[in-house]
């Protein structure tokens, strides 16, 4: 099982996006915008994450 942590999109150039962790990724979920939160695996965005859900995910991780 893989754990994926939400990351903020910092910059978008064409079909690639720069995440806050410094990785350039491609999206499997359509166009991305700076400021959006996403889940990425193997340099591919697999899901956009609403801000409310990001908070819930952080709480869950801190409880573990």
C-alpha positions as CSV (number, residue, x, y, z in Angstrom):
1,X,0.0,0.0,0.0
2,X,1.2,3.5,-0.8
3,X,0.7,6.6,1.3
4,X,0.2,9.8,-0.7
5,X,0.3,13.2,1.0
6,X,-1.5,16.2,-0.5
7,X,0.7,18.8,-2.1
8,X,0.0,22.3,-3.4
9,X,0.4,23.1,-7.1
10,X,2.9,26.1,-7.2
11,X,3.2,26.7,-10.9
12,X,1.8,25.3,-14.2
13,X,3.7,25.3,-17.5
14,X,1.8,23.7,-20.3
15,X,0.9,20.1,-19.3
16,X,3.3,20.0,-16.3
17,X,2.8,21.3,-12.8
18,X,5.4,22.1,-10.1
19,X,4.4,20.9,-6.7
20,X,5.5,22.4,-3.4
21,X,7.9,19.6,-2.9
22,X,9.8,20.5,-6.0
23,X,8.5,17.7,-8.3
24,X,7.3,18.4,-11.8
25,X,4.2,16.2,-12.5
26,X,1.7,15.5,-15.2
27,X,-2.0,15.4,-14.6
28,X,-4.4,12.5,-15.1
29,X,-7.3,14.6,-13.8
30,X,-7.4,17.5,-16.2
31,X,-6.0,21.0,-16.0
32,X,-4.5,22.2,-12.8
33,X,-4.3,25.7,-11.3
34,X,-1.7,27.1,-8.9
35,X,-3.0,26.8,-5.3
36,X,-4.9,23.5,-5.9
37,X,-4.2,20.6,-3.7
38,X,-3.5,17.3,-5.3
39,X,-2.4,13.7,-4.7
40,X,0.5,12.5,-6.9
41,X,2.2,9.1,-7.4
42,X,5.0,8.4,-9.7
43,X,5.0,12.0,-10.9
44,X,1.4,11.8,-12.0
45,X,-1.5,13.7,-10.4
46,X,-4.1,11.1,-9.6
47,X,-6.6,13.2,-7.7
48,X,-7.5,16.8,-6.9
49,X,-8.3,17.2,-3.1
50,X,-10.7,19.8,-1.7
51,X,-9.2,21.9,1.1
52,X,-11.6,20.5,3.7
53,X,-10.5,17.0,2.9
54,X,-6.8,18.0,3.2
55,X,-7.5,19.0,6.8
56,X,-9.3,15.7,7.5
57,X,-6.3,13.8,6.1
58,X,-3.8,15.7,8.2
59,X,-5.9,15.0,11.4
60,X,-6.0,11.3,10.5
61,X,-2.2,11.2,10.0
62,X,-1.6,12.9,13.3
63,X,-3.8,10.5,15.2
64,X,-1.8,7.5,13.9
